[in-house]
Amino acid sequence: MEAGPRDTEQGRRDAADSASRLSPDGPDEQDVIADEVEVELRPQRRLRIWQLAPIVTLAAIGSLMFAFPLAFGTGDGGAVVAMLGLLISCCAAGWGVMAARRVGHTWPGLPARGSGERPDWRVIALYVGVGVAIVALAVWRVARLR
């Protein structure tokens, strides 16, 4: 097996020196000195407030537009307002998913982007099934307003 870059004669001598300084029950706290410090040079990729604010605002407005006509059954325009609210909520959700994907987040159960792994078809089927059920329930509820 090839030696790595740290497997040198100097490294062996340093290991022997540190082994001689050890007490039977482990190193003394004063003798332990950190030789290396790992620092992440790239900033952590996460969603910023300027990315989240419009998404959260659109989602809140859309959900309120969807909820109030359904809860209080206002007049003939209630179904139209509710469907518009559902559309705005879905747009905010899609925008949020795309922003999260851009910074490197993935859906639970799916492989990371660029990993080369194939997603499990059962997880995709579960996501599609849940999405279809939510849309079907929303359309059914709005249709009942008429």
C-alpha positions as a Markdown table, in Angstrom:
| # | Residue | x | y | z |
|---|---|---|---|---|
| 1 | Met | 0.0 | 0.0 | 0.0 |
| 2 | Glu | 1.3 | 3.5 | -0.8 |
| 3 | Ala | 2.2 | 5.9 | 1.9 |
| 4 | Gly | 0.0 | 9.0 | 2.2 |
| 5 | Pro | 1.5 | 12.5 | 2.3 |
| 6 | Arg | 1.4 | 12.5 | 6.1 |
| 7 | Asp | 3.1 | 9.1 | 6.5 |
| 8 | Thr | 6.7 | 10.4 | 6.7 |
| 9 | Glu | 9.6 | 9.8 | 9.0 |
| 10 | Gln | 8.9 | 13.1 | 10.8 |
| 11 | Gly | 5.3 | 12.0 | 11.4 |
| 12 | Arg | 6.5 | 8.7 | 13.0 |
| 13 | Arg | 8.9 | 10.6 | 15.3 |
| 14 | Asp | 6.1 | 13.0 | 16.4 |
| 15 | Ala | 3.8 | 10.1 | 17.1 |
| 16 | Ala | 6.5 | 8.4 | 19.2 |
| 17 | Asp | 7.2 | 11.6 | 21.1 |
| 18 | Ser | 3.5 | 12.1 | 21.9 |
| 19 | Ala | 3.1 | 8.5 | 22.9 |
| 20 | Ser | 5.9 | 8.9 | 25.5 |
| 21 | Arg | 4.1 | 11.9 | 27.0 |
| 22 | Leu | 0.8 | 10.0 | 27.6 |
| 23 | Ser | -0.1 | 8.9 | 31.1 |
| 24 | Pro | -1.6 | 5.4 | 31.5 |
| 25 | Asp | -5.1 | 6.8 | 31.6 |
| 26 | Gly | -4.8 | 9.2 | 28.7 |
| 27 | Pro | -3.2 | 12.6 | 27.8 |
| 28 | Asp | -3.0 | 15.4 | 30.3 |
| 29 | Glu | -5.2 | 18.4 | 29.4 |
| 30 | Gln | -2.3 | 20.8 | 29.4 |
| 31 | Asp | -0.2 | 18.6 | 27.0 |
| 32 | Val | -2.9 | 18.5 | 24.3 |
| 33 | Ile | -2.4 | 21.1 | 21.6 |
| 34 | Ala | -4.5 | 21.3 | 18.5 |
| 35 | Asp | -2.1 | 20.9 | 15.5 |
| 36 | Glu | -4.7 | 21.3 | 12.8 |
| 37 | Val | -7.8 | 23.4 | 12.6 |
| 38 | Glu | -10.3 | 22.6 | 9.9 |
| 39 | Val | -12.0 | 25.7 | 8.5 |
| 40 | Glu | -14.7 | 25.6 | 5.8 |
| 41 | Leu | -13.7 | 28.2 | 3.2 |
| 42 | Arg | -16.9 | 28.2 | 1.2 |
| 43 | Pro | -19.9 | 29.8 | 2.9 |
| 44 | Gln | -22.8 | 27.5 | 3.8 |
| 45 | Arg | -25.4 | 27.5 | 1.1 |
| 46 | Arg | -28.7 | 28.4 | 2.6 |
| 47 | Leu | -31.8 | 30.4 | 1.7 |
| 48 | Arg | -31.5 | 34.1 | 2.5 |
| 49 | Ile | -34.2 | 36.4 | 3.8 |
| 50 | Trp | -34.6 | 38.2 | 0.5 |
| 51 | Gln | -35.3 | 34.8 | -1.1 |
| 52 | Leu | -37.8 | 33.6 | 1.6 |
| 53 | Ala | -39.8 | 36.9 | 2.1 |
| 54 | Pro | -41.6 | 36.9 | -1.2 |
| 55 | Ile | -42.3 | 33.2 | -1.1 |
| 56 | Val | -43.7 | 33.4 | 2.4 |
| 57 | Thr | -45.8 | 36.5 | 1.6 |
| 58 | Leu | -47.3 | 34.9 | -1.5 |
| 59 | Ala | -48.0 | 31.7 | 0.4 |
| 60 | Ala | -49.8 | 33.6 | 3.2 |
| 61 | Ile | -51.9 | 35.7 | 0.8 |
| 62 | Gly | -52.8 | 32.7 | -1.3 |
| 63 | Ser | -53.8 | 30.6 | 1.6 |
| 64 | Leu | -55.9 | 33.3 | 3.1 |
| 65 | Met | -57.6 | 33.8 | -0.3 |
| 66 | Phe | -58.2 | 30.1 | -0.4 |
| 67 | Ala | -59.4 | 29.7 | 3.2 |
| 68 | Phe | -61.8 | 32.6 | 3.7 |
| 69 | Pro | -64.3 | 31.8 | 0.8 |
| 70 | Leu | -64.2 | 28.2 | 1.9 |
| 71 | Ala | -64.7 | 29.0 | 5.6 |
| 72 | Phe | -67.4 | 31.7 | 5.3 |
| 73 | Gly | -69.0 | 30.8 | 1.9 |
| 74 | Thr | -69.1 | 34.4 | 0.5 |
| 75 | Gly | -71.4 | 34.9 | -2.5 |
| 76 | Asp | -71.0 | 33.8 | -6.0 |
| 77 | Gly | -67.4 | 34.9 | -6.4 |
| 78 | Gly | -66.2 | 32.7 | -3.6 |
| 79 | Ala | -65.2 | 29.8 | -5.9 |
| 80 | Val | -63.2 | 32.1 | -8.2 |
| 81 | Val | -61.3 | 33.7 | -5.3 |
| 82 | Ala | -60.7 | 30.4 | -3.7 |
| 83 | Met | -59.2 | 29.0 | -6.9 |
| 84 | Leu | -57.1 | 32.1 | -7.4 |
| 85 | Gly | -55.8 | 31.6 | -3.9 |
| 86 | Leu | -55.0 | 28.0 | -4.6 |
| 87 | Leu | -53.2 | 29.0 | -7.7 |
| 88 | Ile | -51.1 | 31.7 | -5.8 |
| 89 | Ser | -50.3 | 29.1 | -3.1 |
| 90 | Cys | -49.2 | 26.6 | -5.6 |
| 91 | Cys | -47.0 | 29.2 | -7.3 |
| 92 | Ala | -45.4 | 30.1 | -4.0 |
| 93 | Ala | -44.8 | 26.4 | -3.2 |
| 94 | Gly | -43.1 | 25.9 | -6.6 |
| 95 | Trp | -41.0 | 29.0 | -6.2 |
| 96 | Gly | -39.9 | 27.8 | -2.8 |
| 97 | Val | -39.0 | 24.4 | -4.1 |
| 98 | Met | -36.9 | 25.9 | -6.9 |
| 99 | Ala | -35.1 | 28.3 | -4.5 |
| 100 | Ala | -34.4 | 25.4 | -2.2 |
| 101 | Arg | -33.1 | 23.3 | -5.1 |
| 102 | Arg | -30.8 | 26.1 | -6.2 |
| 103 | Val | -29.0 | 26.2 | -2.8 |
| 104 | Gly | -28.7 | 22.4 | -2.8 |
| 105 | His | -31.6 | 21.1 | -0.7 |
| 106 | Thr | -33.4 | 18.0 | -1.8 |
| 107 | Trp | -36.7 | 16.4 | -1.0 |
| 108 | Pro | -36.6 | 13.8 | 1.8 |
| 109 | Gly | -36.0 | 10.4 | 0.3 |
| 110 | Leu | -34.5 | 11.6 | -2.9 |
| 111 | Pro | -30.7 | 11.6 | -3.7 |
| 112 | Ala | -28.7 | 14.7 | -3.7 |
| 113 | Arg | -28.3 | 16.6 | -7.0 |
| 114 | Gly | -25.3 | 15.4 | -8.9 |
| 115 | Ser | -24.7 | 12.3 | -6.8 |
| 116 | Gly | -25.3 | 9.9 | -9.7 |
| 117 | Glu | -27.9 | 7.9 | -7.7 |
| 118 | Arg | -31.3 | 7.2 | -9.1 |
| 119 | Pro | -34.4 | 8.2 | -7.1 |
| 120 | Asp | -36.5 | 5.4 | -5.8 |
| 121 | Trp | -39.7 | 5.1 | -7.8 |
| 122 | Arg | -41.8 | 4.5 | -4.6 |
| 123 | Val | -40.8 | 7.8 | -3.1 |
| 124 | Ile | -41.7 | 9.6 | -6.4 |
| 125 | Ala | -45.0 | 7.8 | -6.5 |
| 126 | Leu | -45.7 | 8.8 | -2.9 |
| 127 | Tyr | -45.0 | 12.5 | -3.7 |
| 128 | Val | -47.2 | 12.4 | -6.8 |
| 129 | Gly | -50.0 | 10.6 | -4.9 |
| 130 | Val | -50.0 | 13.2 | -2.1 |
| 131 | Gly | -49.9 | 16.1 | -4.5 |
| 132 | Val | -52.8 | 14.6 | -6.6 |
| 133 | Ala | -54.8 | 14.0 | -3.4 |
| 134 | Ile | -54.3 | 17.6 | -2.1 |
| 135 | Val | -55.3 | 19.1 | -5.5 |
| 136 | Ala | -58.4 | 16.8 | -5.8 |
| 137 | Leu | -59.6 | 17.7 | -2.3 |
| 138 | Ala | -59.1 | 21.4 | -3.0 |
| 139 | Val | -61.0 | 21.3 | -6.3 |
| 140 | Trp | -63.7 | 19.2 | -4.7 |
| 141 | Arg | -64.1 | 21.7 | -1.9 |
| 142 | Val | -64.2 | 24.7 | -4.3 |
| 143 | Ala | -66.7 | 22.8 | -6.5 |
| 144 | Arg | -69.0 | 22.4 | -3.4 |
| 145 | Leu | -69.2 | 26.2 | -3.1 |
| 146 | Arg | -71.4 | 26.5 | -6.2 |
